[in-house]
Amino acid sequence: MRYQGPVYRPPSEAGSLLIQATLGCPHNKCRFCSMYKNKRFKIRLLRDIFEDLDRALEFYGSNIHTLFLPDGNTIVVKTSSLIKIIERARRNFPELERITVYGSARFLLLKKIEELKALREAGLSRVHMGLESGDDEVLKEMEKGATAAECAEAGRKVKEAGIELSVYYLLGLGGLARLEEHARKSAEVINAIGPDFIRIRTLSPLEGTPLYSDYLSGHFTLPSPHEAMRELKYLVEGLEGPFMLLSDHINNYLNLTGKLPDDKKDFLAEIEAARECDDSWFVRRLMVL
């Protein structure tokens, strides 16, 4: 396989075969993201993708069960081409159980529902969608490229097509100024979508991003760990389900894993217990992780 530049995938795709279908991200304007700043967006040629799938078959054999197609927003690839990629993958690896891509709201909305259904029938199993926030003020400030209503519409389209949906929430993205609005409005959008998974990520301003500059200048105030727990409480209080809530990333202060609404009381109890801990508890936890 021929990888160009850093290759990113969700933690849940740790065991997946990675075949780049795109390079970089077609939006690449999110003020908090540093993932694709060193790449110019490009959709790879089908023949190159096919060659990599064939190389993977030669190297690993046909016993591949999950496949993830980086880079950012691979859902933007022309539907007919994406179907051909999926079909080639399934032909090479007949035991495939899951094929997944990244897809943000802006680019999911470019697909007709018939296209998404065709992708599902071809074998696309799951889309990872970075909601990050359901607060229009935060989405605008962070230049996500979609409104809360558009995010809800995009997520519902994926679900209507019969494709699994993982939605990501970025704890702290509203800063201290919009901590509560960010959490409560995000819960409303997530409930409107009804995803299969909501995955928590905790914001850490990354050097080189516009948000990092705002953080250093004092324009953006990052919530402390205790303030982040208050935000998480607002989010969980507002979430209805049924869907899985997962904190499957090393940067999270708490490992909340379970199903909503069944485990809501337990989640809130864990959050309240964490709020009673002193700052050193959060530091020690992250050091252990």
N, C-alpha and C positions, 0 to 999 in steps of 0.2 A: 504494500500500500504506500502511496505517495502523499504524505501530509505536508501541507504548506502552512508555516507559522504555527503558533500555539493552537491547540485543538481543545475546545471546551465542551463538556457534556454534563448533564445533571448527575448528582451522586447516585440516583436510582439506575443510571445507565453504566455503572462501574464495570459490569461484566459484559457489556454489549460490544459487538464488533462496531468500529467507527469507520465509516466511509464518507469522506467529504463530498458533498454534492454542491455546496456553495462555498465561496471563500469570503469571509467577512460578513458584514450585515448591511442590508440595503437602506436601513434607516440611519443607524450609527450616530445618532445625535443625543442620546440619553445622557444627561449631564452627570450621572453617577457612575456610568459604565466605562470601563477601560479595556474591555475584552477584545475589540476588533479595531482599535485605533491605528494599528500598524498595517492594516490590510485595506486594499481597494476592493469593493464588492464585485464579485464575479460569479456567474453560474458556470460550473465546470461543464466541459463537453461530455456528451453522453458516452462517447467511446472511451474517454479517460475514466469515467466512473465505472463502466463495464469492465475495463481492464483491472481496476482495483478490486472489484468484486471477484473477478476470476483469480487474481493473485491471492486474495484471501482464501478462496477455495483450495488452491494449491498448498497454501501454508498451513491452514487450520483444518482442512477437511470439511466435510459437509455438516458436521455436528455443531452448528451455530444456532442458538436459540433466540437471541435478541440482537437487534440491529438498530443503531442510532445514526442518523444522517446529518452531521454538522455541515456548515457552520451556522451562523445566525439566520433565522427565518427561512429555512429551506422550504417552507410551505409556499414561498413566492415562486418557486420553479413552476414552469408551465405544467398544467395538470397532466397532459398527455405524456410529457417527458418523465414526470414523477411516477406515473403508472408504469412506464417502461423500466425505470430503475427498480421499483418494487417487484415487478414480475421477474426481472433478471435475478434479483436477490433470492426470491422464493424458489426459482428454478435451481440456483446454485446450492441453496440451503433449505431443503424441504422440511426440516424440523423447526423452522422459524416460528416462534410463538408471538413475537412482538416486534413491530417496526415503528419507530418514533422519530419525530422531528420537533424543532423549535418553530413556533409560529405566533407572532404578536398580533394584536387586534387589527392593526392597520392593514396587515397583509392577509389575514384570514378573511377580512371583509371583501377582498378582491375576488375571492372564490365564490362562485354560485353554489347553492346547496347541492345541486346535482353533481357538481365537481367533487365536493367533499364526500358525497355518497359513493361516487365512482372510486375515489381514493380508498375509502373504507372497504369496498368490495374487492379492490385489488390487493389489499392487505395492510393498509396503514392503520395501526392499532391505537396510537396515542399521540396527542399533541401537547407539548409543554408551552404554556402561554404565560409570559411575564406580565401579569396585571400590575404588580408593584403597588398600586394604589387605586382606590375607587373615588378619590377626592379630586374633582376637576381642577382645583387650585394647585394641588401637588402635581398632577399630570402635566399641567401647563408649565409650571415652574421647571419641571424636570425634562421637558421637551420629549415626552413619550410618543407623541404623534397620534394620539387618539383620546377621545373623551371617555368619561365613565360610561355613558350610554352606549358608545361604540364598542367598548370593551365587553359590556353585557351582551350586546347583539352578537358579537363575534363568538363569544363563548357558547351562547345558546345554539348558534349554527353548527358548531362542532358537535355538540351533544345531539342535536337533531339528526345529524348525519350518522350517528351511531359510533362515533369515535371517542375513546376515552380522553379525558381532559385533565391535565395537571395545571393548576393555577398557582402563581407565585405571589406572595405578599412580602414586601420589604419593610420590616420593622424599623422605624426611625426615619423613614423617607420624608415624612412631613416635618421633621425637625421638632423642636420643642414648641414652636409657634402654632403648628397645626396637628399636634399629637392626637388629640381626641377626634377631630374631624377626619383625619387620615384613617384612623382605626374604624370608626363607626360607619363612615361612608363606604369603606372597603368591604365591610361585612354586608352591607346592603347589596352591593354589586355582586359579591360572591354568592349570596343567597339567590339573586336573580338569575345567575348562571346555572347554579346547581352542578358544579364540577364533580369529578370523581375524587380528586385529591386537591387539598389546599396545602401548599408547602411554604413554611415560614423561613425567611432569610433575615438576618440582622445586618443593617447597613453599617459599613465601615468605609468612610470616605477614602478613596484611593488616589494616591499621588498621581498627578498628571491630568486628572479630570476637572472640569469646571466646578463641580461640587466641592472638590477638595480645596480649591482656591477660596470658595465661599466660606468653607469651614475655617480656614486659616485666618481669613479677614474678619470673622465674627458675624458675617451675613447669615450664616446657617449655624444653628446651635444643635449639636447632636445630643439626643436624650441620653442621660446617664443610664446605667443598668437598672436602677430602681424606677426611673421614669419609663424605661422601655417595658418594664413589667406592668406598669400602669396602662401603657398603650396596649399591650398584649391582652390584658384583662378586658379592656373595652372591645377589642376585636372578638375575643372568644364569647363574651356576653352576647354579642350581636349575631353570631353565626348560628344558623338553624340546622343545616344538613338536610337530608342525610348525605354525608361524604366523609372521607378520611381527612384528618388533620395530621400533618407530619412536620417535625422539626429536624429534617434529615440533612443537617449541614453542621460542620464543625464550628461555625461562627455563632451559633445560637446559645443563649444563656441557659435555656431549659430544653429538655428533650421531651416534648409533648407529642405522643404518638397514640392515636386511637380514633374512634369514630364519633362523629357528632350526629345527633344530640346525645347519644348514650353516655359518653364520657365527659360531658361538659362540666358536671359537678367536680369530678376528679381533676380536670384541667384547672379549673378556677381555684381549687384548693392548693394545687401545686404552685400556682402563680402567687397566691396570697402568702404561702410559706416562704417563697423566694423574696417577696417584698419585705419580709421581716429580717432577712439576712443582712449583714453589713457588707460594705463594698469589697472586702477581702475575699468573701465567699465567691463572688463572681470572677475575681482575678484568678483564684485557685482553680475554679472549674475550667476556665478557658486554658490555663496552663496544663491541666491534666488532659484535656481534649487534644 
